[in-house]
Amino acid sequence: MGGGESLDDFENLDDLGRELRERVGHEMRLEAEMAEQDAAAVELRRRRMADLAIELLSRGDTVTFIAGDRTIRGRLSYARGDIASVEAAVGRVDVHLPSGVILRVDERSTEGGTTPRAGSDTLRARLLEHELAGIDIEVWAPSHGIEVSGSIVAVGKDHLVVRDADDAEWALLFGDIAWVRER
C-alpha cells in the first residue's frame, strides 16, 4: 500500500466491484428473459390451430369446441393435421379444425396427456376410414344449422354424401363440416 491508500479504500473497492458485477449480472438476466419472452411470442404467432390441438393433447387439458349453437366438451384423444378427436360424453367426436370451430381450454390437467400418434391427418381420410368400416355417423354443419345422421354413401374429393334414415342423400362440403361423431 504505497501512495496514501488505506485498507478502507480497498474494502470499498471490493464492495463497488461486487455491486457492479451484481448489477451487470441482473441486467444480463433481464435481457435474457426478454429475449426468451420474445422468442415465445414469435412461436405463438407461428402456430396453427392444429399445433395448438397437439399441444393440448400432450398436456391432457379438458377443452370445449364450439360451432354454431353446439358444443363438444372433453379431453383430446387424437390430434393430427386438420382433425382433433375429443372423448366427450356422447362418445368420440372428430373435430374439423379449419371449419371455423372455436376452441376453449376449460381445465388444465395436472396429470399429463397423450403422446401424438400416427393416423389420419385430414377429415377426408378419417371419413374414408369410417366408410370402409361401415360406421354410421352424425355430421354437424353449423353454417347451415344442419345435423345429418346416417351411413356414408361416398367420400368425394371435397364433399361427403350421407344417406339418412328416410333414405334421403345429403351432400355436404368438407368446409361446412364442424365435426363427425360415430353412431
N, C-alpha and C positions, 0 to 999 in steps of 0.2 A: 504494500500500500504506500506508494510514494505520492507526491503531488497533492496532498491535503485531503485525500479521500478518507472517509470514515467507514466503519463497519455498518453503520446505519444506512449509508448510501447504497451499499451492496444489497442489503435486505430489501430496500425499497425498489431497487432494480429487479430483484427476483420477483417481488410482488407484481411489478409492472409487466415483466416478461410473462408471468403466469396469466395475468389478466388479458394481455394481448393474445396469447395462444388460445385461451378460452373463448374470447370474442371472435377470433378468426374461425375457430372450430365450430362455434354456434352458427356463424354466418354461412359456413360451408354446408352444415346440416340443413339449414333452412333452404338454401339454394338447391340441394339435392332433393328435398321433399317437394319443392315447387316443380322441379323437372319431372319427378315421378308422377305428380298430380296431372301435369300437362300431358304426359305420355298416356296416362289412364284415360283422360278426356278424349284424346285422339283415338284411342282404341274403341271407346264407346261410340264415337261418331262413325266409325267404320262398320259397326255391327249391322247385321240384318236381323229381321225378326227370327229367322231360322237359327242364327247364332245365339240369340237370347234364349230360345227354347232349349237348345243343347245345354247351355249354362244352367238353366232351371232344372233340367232333367238330372244333371250331375249333382246339383245341390239337394234335390228332393223336396223342393218347396211345393206348397199347395197353391194352385192357380185357378183362375176363372177366365174362360174365354167368353166374350160377349159378341153376338152377331144379331143385329136387329133387336127383337124383343126376347131373345132366348139366351140362356147362359148354360155353360157346362163347367162344373167345378170338380177338381180332383188333383191327383198327383200325376205328373207326366210319367209315362212308361216307355215312351219312344219319341225321338226327335231326330229327323234327318231330312235334309233338303227342304222341300216346301210343306212337309207334314209333321205334325206332332200328335201323339196319341195320349189321351187323358183317361185314367182309370176313374170313372165317375160312378155315381150311384146307379145310373142306367146301364152301366157296362162300359166297354172300351169305345171311345169316340175318337175318330181320326179327324183332326182339325186341319183345314187347308189354309195355311198361314198367309198366302198372298191375297186371300179373298176379302180382306178388309176387316178381319176379326180384331177385336180389342183384347189385349191380354192384361190381366191384373194379377199381381202377386198378393195372395191373401195371407199366407203364413210362411214364415221362414222355417226351414227344417233344422232340427238340431242333430239329426241322425245321419245325414248324408243321403245321397240319391243313388242313381243308377248310372252305370257307365254306358255311353252311347254304343250302339251295336250296329252291325251291318243290316241292311234291309232296303225296302222301297224308299226312294227319295223324292217321289212325285205322287201327287194324288192319282194320276192316271195309272201308275204302276200298282198302287195299293188297290185301286178298283179292279184291275186285271186279276190280282190275287183273289179278290172276292168272287169275281166272275168264274174263275177256274175252280174255286172251291164250292161253287153253287150256293153261296151265302146270300140270304135275303138281307136287304139293307134299308136304312131310313136316311134320307138325304134332307138337309136343311139348306134352303136357298133364301136368305134373308132379304135380298134386294127385291124379291118378288113376294115375300111373305109366304112361301110355299114349302111345305114338307111333303115329301113323296116317299112312300114305303112300298117295297115290292122286290121283285127279282130283277137282276141285271140282264137286259137283252143284249146290249153291246156297249163296249167301251171304245168310243171313237178317238180320233186324234185330239179333238178339242171339246168333246161332249160325252155325256153318259145317257144311255137310254134305259129307262126303268119301266117295268110292267107292274102296275098296281093290282090290288085285289079285285077291281072292277074290270080288269083286262085292258085298261087304257094304257097307252105308252106315252111316257114323258121323256122329252129330250131336254137335258139341262147342260148348259155350258159349264166347263170346269171353273171358269172365273166367277160364276154365280154361286158355287157350292161352298158353303162355310165349313160344313162338317158332314161326316158319314158315320153312321153307327150300325154295327152288326145287329141283326134282329134275331 
